Amino acid sequence: MNLWDRLQETVQAIRKEVPEAPQVGVILGTGLGGLGEKIQAARPIPYETIPHFTRSTVEGHKGQLVFGRIGQKRVVVMEGRFHFYEGYTAAEVTYPVRVMRALGAQVLIASNAAGGMNPAFAAGDLMVIADQINLMGVNPLIGPNDERLGVRFPDMSAPYDEKLIRLSERIAAEASIRLHRGVYVAVAGPNLETRAEYRFLRGIGADAVGMSTVPEVLAAVHGGMRVMGVSCITDLCIPETLKAASLEEILKVAGEAEPKLTHLVSKVIERL
């Protein structure tokens, strides 16, 4: 069964549970699940009950789509994403974004936990993503292209919507939230990087590094969605002062920064 036909089956099954089309799709990253509590009239659907969905295996990811409203906007929130390092293909990783778009979402907001390589950053800061670098070695657009889903060669000169970036900066300033603007680089993982790799990544222009987001953004741009990305800087990756990082500490920092991210994303959605 081709991608288009799988999407139709998935959408049909979801619409039996939630008839209203979402306007905004949101992906919550590692340790950043608090936005789910902001959803009004929430209707969760576990991944395992959705045709053609895979399952998230990462700690801190619930594994469900949650439909409802934030303010006056209809949303679908992905609590738990899929990663290439879990053994999934790029097509499987991005399938939920395809579903969000097929359901009617016009905007994608993706969050992630990332290591900060910019010396101006501090653990717990937020970074709105202005651009990206793909070093994962995969691309979800490789293979036959279905013109019903997007053009063969999508333009990536501005994958992140400048109006959404500026809106997030205004909201952050109003709430005294420390928000940087920077470049996110995605690597395959699951290991964290070496000192030499951090030097290389910083040298090619990246401010933060992670193991997600880029494939989803490629699929979203391919589908014609407006995109906003936000990274929670969970640890500092400065080669000269590098310390060993642990998942426990990363989750702790993400949890402490979560209220800021939740406020930022929810206010962006309300003002769209």
C-alpha positions, 0 to 999 in steps of 0.5 A, a space after each residue: 500500500 502506498 503512502 497516500 492510501 495509508 494516509 487515507 486509512 489513518 485519517 478515516 480512522 481518526 475522523 471517526 473519533 474526532 470529526 473536527 479538523 485541527 488547525 495546528 499540529 504540535 510535536 512535543 520533545 523529550 521531557 516537554 510534555 506539559 503542553 498537553 495539560 493546556 488542551 481544552 476538551 482533550 481527546 487522546 488517541 494512543 498510537 497503538 490504536 491508530 492504523 499505520 502508526 508506530 510506537 515511541 520507545 523513548 523515556 519521557 514520551 507518552 505515545 499518543 495524539 491529543 486533540 482539542 483546543 488551545 484558546 480558540 484554535 483546534 490542535 492536534 498534539 503529538 505527545 511522543 515523537 519517533 526517532 531515526 535512532 530507534 530503528 525507524 525509517 525516515 518515512 515512519 518518523 515523519 508519518 505523523 506530520 503527514 497525518 496532521 497535514 492530511 487532517 487539515 493542519 496548516 501550521 506545525 510547531 515542533 519542540 525538542 531538547 537540544 545541546 547548546 554549542 553557542 557560548 551565549 546559551 545557558 542550560 534551561 534557555 529556549 532557542 527559536 529555530 531560524 534554520 537547520 542543518 541535516 547531518 542525519 544521513 537520511 531524508 524522508 523525501 527520498 523515493 518516488 514523489 506523490 504530487 498530491 503530497 507535495 512537489 518533487 523539489 521543495 524549496 528550503 530557503 526559509 523552512 521556518 516561518 519568519 512571522 512565527 519566529 517574530 511572534 515567538 520573540 514578542 511573546 517571549 519578551 512580554 513574559 521575560 523568557 530568555 529566547 535565542 534565535 539560532 541554527 539547529 543541526 540534526 545528527 543520527 544519534 543515539 550517542 552524544 557527540 565527541 569534543 571534536 564533533 562539537 567543534 565541527 558542528 559549531 564550526 559549520 554554523 550550528 548553535 544547537 544539536 539534537 536527534 530529531 525535528 529536521 525530518 519532520 520539518 522536511 515533511 511539513 515543508 513538502 506538504 506546504 505547512 508553516 513551521 515553527 521550531 523551538 529547542 530547549 537547551 538542556 546542556 552545554 556542549 562547549 568542548 573546552 568545558 565539556 562534562 559528561 551528560 546524563 539522561 536524568 540531568 537532561 530530563 531534569 533541565 527540560 522539566 524545569 524549562 517546560 513551563 516557559 516552553 508551554 507558555 510560549 507555544 500556547 500563546 503563539 497558538 492563541 495569537 495565530 
